[in-house]
Amino acid sequence: MRRNQHPAVRTWHVFARGARRLALFYEEEDFRHFLMFVQEALILSGCALFGYVLMGNHYHLILRGSQAQLTRCMQRLNYRYALFHNDKHRMGGHVFDGPYQAYPQRTLMWLLWRLAYVFLNPVMA
């Protein structure tokens, strides 16, 4: 699926879910490695992280950067975590249920609402 091009720096709500809604994270070590890969992807892409939540079968990130930076960040993150996940758990195939979803937050109020949604996601679950 082709994404619309946004050349300006924006704040994005990004999320991805495990394939067939299965678990992405099984153990505490999985969470730690994912966060290590997030840090690596942020440094290499130039994106900034405003907030995140890691659930058992999906994650949400609030990132700031251009669309090109976002693409580099997410490709790196999902690729590295998929390799780790499949190697550690002796699995093959897709780890994520399709490509990540990313939505630009067009206003400050929308961004604040989305941040609250992300932070309250574990509470609601």
C-alpha positions in Angstrom: 0.0 0.0 0.0 1.4 3.4 -1.0 1.5 6.0 1.7 0.8 9.7 1.1 4.0 11.7 1.2 4.4 14.2 4.1 7.7 16.1 3.7 7.3 18.2 6.9 8.2 17.0 10.3 5.1 15.7 12.1 4.1 13.8 15.1 2.8 10.3 14.4 0.8 7.7 16.1 2.3 4.4 15.0 1.1 0.9 15.9 1.6 -2.7 14.9 0.1 -6.0 16.0 1.4 -9.5 16.1 0.5 -11.8 13.1 -2.9 -13.4 13.6 -3.2 -11.3 16.8 -0.7 -13.7 18.4 1.7 -12.5 21.1 4.7 -10.3 20.1 6.1 -10.4 23.6 6.3 -13.6 25.7 8.9 -12.8 28.4 10.4 -9.8 30.0 13.5 -10.2 27.8 11.3 -9.7 24.7 10.2 -6.3 26.0 13.8 -5.3 26.8 15.1 -6.3 23.4 12.2 -4.4 21.7 13.0 -1.2 23.6 16.7 -1.7 22.7 15.7 -1.9 19.1 13.5 1.2 19.5 16.4 3.1 20.8 18.7 2.0 17.9 16.0 2.8 15.3 15.5 6.3 16.8 19.2 7.1 16.8 19.7 5.9 13.2 16.6 7.6 11.8 16.6 10.9 13.7 13.0 10.4 15.0 12.1 11.4 18.6 9.9 9.3 20.8 7.2 11.1 22.8 5.5 8.0 24.3 4.9 4.3 24.0 3.1 1.3 25.3 4.0 -2.3 24.8 1.1 -4.8 25.1 1.2 -8.5 24.8 0.3 -8.6 21.1 0.8 -5.1 19.9 2.5 -1.8 20.5 1.9 1.9 20.1 4.5 4.6 19.6 4.2 8.4 19.4 7.0 9.6 17.2 8.1 12.9 15.8 9.9 13.1 12.5 9.5 13.4 8.7 7.9 10.6 6.8 11.3 9.5 5.5 12.6 9.4 9.1 9.5 7.5 10.2 9.9 5.0 7.4 13.6 4.4 8.3 12.8 4.1 12.0 9.9 1.6 11.5 11.6 -0.5 8.9 14.6 -0.9 11.2 12.6 -1.6 14.3 10.2 -4.1 12.9 13.0 -5.9 10.9 15.3 -6.2 13.9 12.5 -7.3 16.3 11.2 -9.9 13.8 14.6 -11.4 13.4 15.1 -11.6 17.2 11.6 -12.9 17.8 11.8 -15.7 15.2 15.3 -16.7 16.3 14.6 -16.7 20.0 11.2 -18.5 19.8 12.3 -20.8 16.9 9.6 -19.6 14.6 9.4 -18.7 11.0 7.3 -16.4 8.9 5.7 -13.1 9.6 5.8 -11.7 13.1 3.6 -8.6 12.4 0.1 -8.6 11.0 0.8 -6.5 8.0 2.7 -3.2 7.8 2.7 -0.8 10.7 -0.1 1.8 10.8 1.0 5.5 11.1 -1.3 8.5 11.4 -0.1 12.1 11.6 -1.5 14.1 14.5 -2.6 17.3 12.9 -3.4 19.4 16.0 -2.0 19.7 19.5 -5.4 18.6 21.0 -5.4 15.5 18.8 -1.9 14.7 19.9 -2.7 15.1 23.6 -5.8 12.9 23.2 -3.7 10.3 21.4 -1.0 10.4 24.1 -3.7 9.8 26.7 -5.1 6.9 24.7 -1.6 5.3 24.4 -0.8 5.7 28.1 -4.3 4.4 29.2 -4.3 1.5 26.8 -3.0 -1.0 29.4 -5.6 0.2 31.9 -8.4 -0.2 29.4 -7.3 -3.7 28.5 
